[in-house]
C-alpha cells in the first residue's frame, strides 16, 4: 500500500509501485522516494528532495548577489510553513558564516484566534535556531487592526488593507534594523498567482514593480529565495524537517480574489504539470522588455515612505478608512 505522511491537515503520499508490491526508490540512490515531481519526472528520497529544495534556493540567492560579503538579512516570518522553512533554510546555508546575520520579523495584523497561534510558531522556530525575533503590530504603528477593518463595512476587502499595511510595516522595520535585504517566504505558487492577478487586472506597471531587488530609495531590497519551489513541496519540506508551523488559513482568505486564481492555477497544474513554472518564465521575459526609468519612487508627503506619486499606499488607505469613519 502507499505510505503516507500526515501533519497539520496536510497529507503527502509516499510513492509505491502497486503493480509489483514494491516501494519506488529514489532516482539518485536506493532510498525510498517520498515525492514524485510530475513537472520534472523525478522520484526523490527525503535527503535528495531536501537537497533539491536547497539547490533551488541557492540558485535564486545567487541572482541577488547579496551574500557575497557581510550582510544583515531580515526574514519575514508569519509562522506558516513557507516562512518558517525559509528561516531554517537560510540558517542552514549561512548559519556557519559570522559575517551573515539573520533577524526574524513578524507582523501582528490583529486577527484574533489566528495570528497569536502563528506568532507562537514563528517564535518557536526562531528560538530553536538562536535567531532574534521581533514582533511589530499594525495597532501600534497605524492604530488599526485587520479585524477592525474587516468589520468596518469598507468596500475593499480586508486583504487589500492588510496586505498593503503589512508590506509597508515590514519595509520600515527592516530599514530601521539596518537590514541589507528583506527575505520573504513567497513560493512558486505565490509568485505565479501574483503574476496572473496582475494579468487579469491589466496592471502592467505593477508587474514591472515585481522585478527582484529593484534599487528604490527607502525600500529595503526584497529577496524571495523560495520563488522556484512549489507550495506543496514547501509543506513536505517542513514536515520532513519537523519544523513547527501553523497550517490554519487566515479567516479572511476566502474573500480574496487570489484564492480564485489559486484554485484556477492548481487545476491547470494538475492537468498540465509545469504550468506554474511556464508562467514565471513568461513573466521573466516580460521583465526584459521593461523600459528604463519606468518607475521612480518619491517620499510620501504624509510619512516619508517611498511612493510613486507622493502619497504611499498605506497613507492612502488609512486616509480612506478615517474618512469613512468620520461620516
N, C-alpha and C positions, 0 to 999 in steps of 0.2 A: 504493500500500500504506500501511497505517497505520504511522506513525512510532513510535518508542519510545525511552524513556529508561530506562537500567538503572543502578542504583547499589546496591552492598552487598546484593545479593539482592532488591531491590525493583524491580519493573517497572511503569512507567507508560506507557500508550499515548496518543499524540497523536492526537486525533480526525481522521478524514478521511472524505470522502464517497465511498465506494466506487462508488456508483451512477454518478457522473459523473466520477470520477477526479480530483477537485479537493480540496484541503485545505479543512477547515472553518475559517472565520475567527471571530475573537472577536466577541461580540455588541456590544462597545463600541468597536472600532476595526478597521481592516483587517488587523491582525496575525493570525498563525496561532494557533489555540486549542491550549492544552496540556492542558486539562481540560474535561470536561463534568460539571457538578454536577447529578446527577439530581434532588436534592431541590429545587433552585431553577430547573432548566431552563435554566441559563446555560452558554454556551461562553465561556471566558476565555483570553486570551493570558497569557504569563508576567508581563508588567507588571501587568495588571489582576487577575490571580489573586493576586499578592503584595499588591496594594493591598487586595484583599478580605480577606485574612488580617489585615492591619494594621487595617482598619476594624473587624473583629470584636473584635480585641484591645483597641482604643481604647474601644469601646462598653462592654466588660466593665470596663475600668480606670476609666472614669468612675463606675461604680456604687460603686466602693470609696472614692472621694473621698480618695485618699492623695497624689496627685501635684499637688495644688493649691498646695503650698508646699514648703519644704525637706524632704527625706526621704532616709533611707538604706534601701535595699532589699537584703535577702539573697536571692539567686536559687539555688534548689536545682538543682544541675547533676549529672546522672548520666553524661553522655557520650552519651546516646541522642539521637535526632532531635528529640524534643519539648523537652527542657530546653535543649539546645544552641541550637535555634531560638528558644526563649523569650529566652535571653540576648541573642541577636542582635537580636530584635525590640525588646526594652526599650532596648537601646543605640541602635537606630535611632530610636526615638521620643523618648528622653530624653537621649541622649549629648551633645547640644548644651547642656544645662542644667547650670550649675555648682552648682545647689542640689540636684541629684539624684545620689546616689552608689549605684552598683551594686557588690555584692560577690558573687562566686560561691562557693558552699559545696557540697562533695561529701562523701558518707558512704562510707567504706570498710567494707563489711559483712564482708569476709573471705571472698570467693568466688574461689578460685584458678582461673586460666585465663580468668576473665571480667571481674572488676572491675578488674584492672590495665589492661586494654585500654580500658575505658570511662573510667577516670580520665585516661588519656593523652589521649583525645579531648576530654574536658571541659577539661583544661588547655590544649590547643591552641586551643580556641575563646576561652577567657578571655584567653589571651596575645595572640591576634590583635586583640582589642578593647581591650587595655590595662586589663583588669579584674582586680583582685586575686582570687586563687583560693586558698581554704583547704580542706584535706582533714582530716577527723577520722574516727577509726575506732571501731568497736564494741569492738575488742580493748582499746584504750587506755582507753576510758570504762567499759566493763562487764566486761572480761576474758573476753569470748566472741567467737566468730565464727559466721557463718551456716553455714559448712562443718562446724564442730564441733557445732552444734545439729542439723544435718541428719543427722549420723552417730550422734547420741546415742540414737536409738530413742525419742524423745518421741512421745506420742500426737498432739500437734499438729504440723502440717506446718511446715517451716522458714519458709514465707512468713508464717505467723502471728507467729512470733518476730521475724523480720527486719523486717516492716512496723512493728510496734509500737516496737521499739528504734530504728529509723531515724527515725521521726517524732519520738520523744522527744528524740533527739540533735540533730535539725535545729532543733527549737524552742529547746533550750538554747543551741545555738551561735549562732543568730540573736539571741537575747536578750543573750548575752554581747557580741555585736558592736554592741549598741545599735541594732539594726535596727527600723525603724518597721513593716516588713512582711516576710513571708517569701513569695516568689513561687515557685510550683511549676509544672511543665510539664504538668499534667493537661489532656488534651484532651477533646473531646466524648465520645469512646468511653469513656475512663476514667471520666468522671462518670456516664454512663448505666449502665455496669457496676456502679459502686458503689451507685447508687440501686436497681438491680434486685437486687443481692446482699442489701441490707437489706430489700427487699420479701419476698424468698424466705425470709429468716430471721425475718421478722416483727418486726424491730428498729426500732420507730418512734422510740424515744429517740435512736438513733444517726442516724437520718435527720434529726432536728432539729439534731443537732450539726454537720451538713454545711452549715448556714447560713453564707454568706460573711461574713467579717470580724465574727465574734462577739467581743464585748468580754468577755474572760475574764482575770482577774488571772493574771499569769505566762505567759500564752500570747501569743506574737507573732502578730498578725493574719495569717492566710494569704490570699493572693490567687492566683487562677487565671486569668490573662489569656487562656489558650487554651481555656477551657471551652466555647466555641462553635465551635471549629474541629475537624472530623473528623480522625481519626488519619491516614488516607491523605493528606489534604491537607497535614498537617504533614510527612509524608515527602517529598512533592513539593516543598514549600517549601524543605526542607533541601537537596534535590538541585539545584534551580534557583539557590539562593544559594551552592552549593558549600561548604556548612557541614560541617566534619569531624564525623562521628558514628560510633558503633559500633552496628551493626544486630543483632548477635548477641543472642539472647534469654537471659535468666537460666536456668541449667540446672535450676532448681527450679520454673519456672513451670508445667510440666505437672502438678505435684502440687497446684496451687491450684484451688479451685472457680471462681475468677474466670475462668480460661481457658474453662471450660464455658459460663459466662454470656457471655463474649466471642463464642464461636462461635455461640451462640443469637441474639444481637443482630445479628451480621453477616448471618446467614441471613435474619432478618426485614427488615433494611435493604435487602438485595438485592432482595427481593420487594416491599417497601413503602418506597420512598425517603422519608426524613424521619422514620422511626420513632424514631431516637435523639433528634432534636430534640423530638418529641412527648413522650417520656419525661421530658425535662428540663422542659418546660413544665408537665406534670402535677406534677412534683416541686416546682416553684416555687409552685404553687397550694397544695400541702400545707403548705409552709413558712408561708404566710399564716395557717394555722389553728393554728400553734403557740401554746399558752397561755403567757402571760408568766411568767417566772421558772421555767420547767420544767427548766432545767439551771443549776446553780451549781457552781463549782469551789472546792475547798478544797485547801490544801497537803498533799502526800503526807507521811506521818509518816516515811518512810524517806529520801527525797531532797529533799523540798521542792517538787517539781514539781507542777503543777496536777493534780488528780484529782477524781473525782466522789464518792468515799466515804472519802477519807483514805489510800488506797493506790493509787498510779498504776499504769497498765497495765504499764509497764516493770518496776517493782519486783515486781509480782505474778508476771510471767513469770520473772524472774530467781530469785525465791524458789522457784518450781516447779522450775526447772532444777537449782538447787543441792540441793533436797530429793531429787530423783530420783538425782542423782549420789552422794549420801551413803548411798543404800540398798545 
